[in-house]
Amino acid sequence: VTAGTAIIVASSEAASGAAGVIITGAIAPGVTIAIATPIRDQVVTDTLTIHAVAYSADPISGIVASVGSRRMTLAPVGRGAWGGHMLLAGTFYGTYQLVLTATDERNAIGIDSVSFVRKKLVLGGSSPAPRRKRVVPVVPVKVP
């Protein structure tokens, strides 16, 4: 961000407003983070595999992954890469947002997010082919 003036205008059904923001100096670049996996709209089951890279002028001190109320800290795997596995068992099936927040040693942050789909996967198998139902008569037998 460079020095200058910005006017922000917001409105809703019955109200509107505006604010002026004056930037007097440059803001140092923060943390850059990019999610490698999962990719957008990827289908996952009970375990979400997460890989990301993060860079900053200062060393990255940690990356926290969040899905809804679930949070976990990713582990460094080398050369700016971080990874982990988040257990999703017990969550409902549907579309979720993974949010990663990276922090460097000066507490600058970077945020990235991606949506993914949690589904129960059914892989092949020997399920019977659909066919017509038929009634089979049962003759009761008395056992002495």
C-alpha positions in Angstrom: 0.0 0.0 0.0 1.3 3.4 -0.9 0.5 6.9 0.6 -2.7 8.5 -0.6 -6.4 8.9 0.2 -9.2 6.4 -0.2 -12.9 7.0 0.1 -14.9 4.0 1.2 -18.6 4.0 0.6 -21.1 1.5 2.0 -24.8 1.2 1.8 -27.6 -1.2 2.7 -31.4 -1.1 2.2 -32.1 1.9 4.3 -28.8 3.5 5.2 -25.5 4.5 3.6 -22.3 6.1 4.7 -18.8 7.1 3.6 -15.4 7.3 5.2 -12.2 8.8 4.1 -8.9 7.0 4.9 -5.6 8.8 4.6 -2.5 6.6 4.2 0.5 8.5 5.3 3.2 5.9 4.7 3.9 2.6 3.1 2.9 -0.6 4.9 5.6 -3.2 4.9 4.7 -6.4 3.0 3.5 -9.1 5.3 3.3 -12.8 5.0 2.6 -14.5 1.7 0.8 -17.9 2.0 -0.5 -20.3 -0.7 -2.4 -23.5 -0.2 -1.2 -26.4 -2.4 -3.7 -29.0 -1.1 -6.6 -29.4 -1.0 -7.4 -27.8 -4.4 -10.7 -25.9 -4.8 -13.8 -28.1 -4.5 -11.7 -31.3 -3.9 -13.7 -34.1 -2.4 -12.3 -35.5 0.9 -13.6 -38.1 3.4 -12.6 -38.3 7.1 -9.1 -36.9 6.8 -8.2 -33.6 5.2 -4.5 -33.5 3.9 -3.2 -29.9 4.0 0.0 -28.6 2.3 0.9 -24.9 2.0 3.9 -22.7 1.5 4.5 -19.4 3.4 7.1 -16.7 2.9 8.0 -13.5 4.8 11.0 -11.2 5.2 11.2 -12.7 8.7 11.0 -16.4 9.5 7.6 -18.0 9.6 6.8 -19.0 13.2 3.7 -21.0 12.5 0.6 -21.8 10.4 -2.8 -22.6 11.9 -5.4 -24.4 9.8 -9.1 -23.9 10.6 -12.3 -25.6 9.3 -15.3 -24.3 11.2 -14.5 -24.6 14.9 -11.7 -27.2 14.3 -8.2 -25.8 14.5 -4.7 -27.4 14.2 -1.1 -26.2 13.8 0.7 -27.4 10.7 4.2 -28.8 10.9 7.2 -27.4 8.9 8.3 -29.9 6.2 11.1 -27.8 4.7 11.9 -24.9 2.3 8.9 -22.8 3.4 6.5 -25.7 3.1 4.1 -26.8 5.9 1.7 -29.7 6.2 -0.6 -31.8 8.3 -3.7 -34.0 8.4 -7.0 -32.7 10.0 -9.5 -35.3 11.1 -13.0 -34.4 10.0 -14.8 -37.5 11.4 -18.0 -36.3 13.1 -18.6 -33.3 10.9 -21.5 -33.2 8.5 -21.1 -33.8 4.8 -21.1 -30.7 2.7 -18.9 -27.8 1.5 -16.4 -26.3 3.9 -13.8 -23.6 3.9 -10.2 -24.3 5.0 -8.6 -21.1 6.3 -4.8 -21.0 6.9 -3.3 -18.2 8.9 0.5 -17.9 8.8 2.4 -15.8 11.3 6.0 -14.6 11.2 8.4 -13.8 14.0 7.3 -10.1 14.0 3.6 -11.2 14.2 2.8 -10.2 10.7 0.1 -12.5 9.2 -1.0 -13.8 5.9 -4.3 -15.6 5.2 -5.4 -17.9 2.4 -8.5 -20.1 2.1 -10.0 -22.7 -0.2 -13.3 -24.6 -0.3 -13.5 -28.3 -0.3 -16.3 -30.9 -0.2 -16.6 -33.5 2.5 -18.4 -36.6 1.2 -18.7 -40.3 2.0 -17.0 -42.0 -0.9 -18.4 -45.3 -2.2 -15.8 -47.1 -4.2 -16.9 -50.0 -6.4 -17.7 -53.1 -4.4 -20.1 -55.9 -4.9 -23.4 -54.2 -4.3 -26.2 -56.2 -5.9 -27.7 -54.9 -9.1 -31.2 -53.5 -8.7 -33.9 -55.9 -9.7 -37.5 -56.7 -9.2 -38.6 -57.8 -5.8 -40.5 -61.0 -5.4 -42.5 -62.5 -2.6 -41.4 -65.8 -1.5 -43.9 -67.9 0.5 -42.7 -69.1 3.9 -44.2 -72.3 5.3 -43.9 -72.4 9.1 -42.6 -75.7 10.4 -43.3 -76.8 14.0 -40.1 -78.0 15.7 -40.8 -80.8 18.3 
